[in-house]
Amino acid sequence: MSHKQDSRHFKPAERAGLRILFLALPILLLIAAVCIITWYVRRDTPGRTVRNTMKQISSLDESAILQIASSGEGEDSSAALEALNLFFRDFSCKVLSVSQDKNTASVRVRVTTPDARLLASDIRLSLLQDAGPQFTAEPQETAAAVQDTASLQGSSQQDRVYSLMQQCLSKKEYAQTETEGTVSLKKTEDGWTIMQSPSLSSLLLGGFPEALSDPWLLSPDAVLTVFLERLHELTAEEWADLFDVHDLFSTYAADPSVIDLGFLTRAREAFAWSDLKAETSGSHADVSLAVTGTDTGAILRSYKEKLASYGQTVDAVSDDSYEVSSKSSSLLLEAIEENEAVSTYPVTVSMDHDGSGWVITDSTQLTDALFGGMSAAVEEFSQPAGEEE
């Protein structure tokens, strides 16, 4: 007789253990399900959604940057991407608080970005340089042209701004600044979604759009400095066009442009400025500076001496009016080309804010200084012999 037990049979104690296990299994599954659901619910929160999106931006995820930073306008140019990659390379965001009401939520955050106002200022200065110095155009026209270029409306303007942003961020280190704001979210079937808006774009960009369009962003002395720098880069021929110079000394020579160009070459070579300071009162500013320019008084004194010497010659008596005029013109050109004297002139430039930016409204003293104290020099030259001080 065999004493082996059938393996299919269990002892009473084993049956009780299995019964307890099967009874506990549904409870364990329920607990696990609750834990999983709770984890997913906690995972899908407004705060977590914002953190995840900000992590995408800080990791330079192209789709996140272009989608959020452009307010959903579909900006996908290479200029924008290159600029924004540089802008967000040290980006960070901290969630400060979360306010939730059913299917909407507001998350208060603090973002860290490059100094957007300083960046915008550098870009506006570059745009102002693009506009170039203008003496003949109405101030309102000049300001409007700069403002239109600085706006973010239109693909060409956007590309130009982003291109300048990329250049500035590549060449210069900007201090990191903090900006606080609110991110709005809504609950959808797929979970919490950040609501895109211009205010969100502005927040992530540290207030850059508002700074760029701020008509008071640039100071009057900064605007005038750009004008002077651009003027310094122009050629003598460009000075002639800018100042609309035609027979400046009224020589009535056969080719007065030769004399004009010779003088403007000397004036441009001598041109420099220093001690630029602005005194601002509301929408008006007086900007003082010292301008170094050619000494036109010295030129005309030399010219006067040359004329006196020529007047004592036999040729001066025998020459006809055309020959005298031609000789006079050649002596003036000779005096201009020989002159190396320079002088410094105190100048005040009046500027007004027209609502778009600072524009030059009175450049009389500046023009006179650029031309080497022309007014005083001509007055001195006009004095009869013996009356000169």
Summary of the structure (lengths in Angstrom):
residues: 389
radius of gyration: 37.9
end to end distance: 152.2
largest distance: 164.1
contacts: 1112
relative contact order: 0.09
helix: 54%
strand: 20%
